[in-house]
């Protein structure tokens, strides 16, 4: 999207970049007290708790969606998941920035 907006700006088809901040999401789960990040389908179906976390690059939360698969979860577990998501998304934001600058990236 950043590349498309840059093109529209160059062509004077829009006046200002509407993107305020980068956004990314990740799936995080807990199984047997172990935190798993970027769950694949098999892991997602096996965890005790799974959450999808959508954040801005500045660390603001846009969405948190979670399911207790086996039993209720604690506020501390939610905080643990948010912290794990934030750590995992730092590299995602770096990759997004590099790609928007025209670099070839692998993630």
C-alpha angles and dihedrals in degrees: 000000000000090000092050092049091049089054092049090050092050090050091048090237089129128026103210136029105253092201109099097177141351117268130202139164138209138182115234129182143178123222121174089345092305118123115226121192129203094015121210120214095269093049091045091055093049104046126104092223130015130185137179112216124194116191142170120238088254091060100257116143119236098173140002117184119175142169130200101218098186109009141352117290132224132243088244090058090052090051090048090052093047090050091049091049092050091051093048094047094056090078090044090056090048090052092047091052093048092048092049088054090056098257119142106242137187122198 
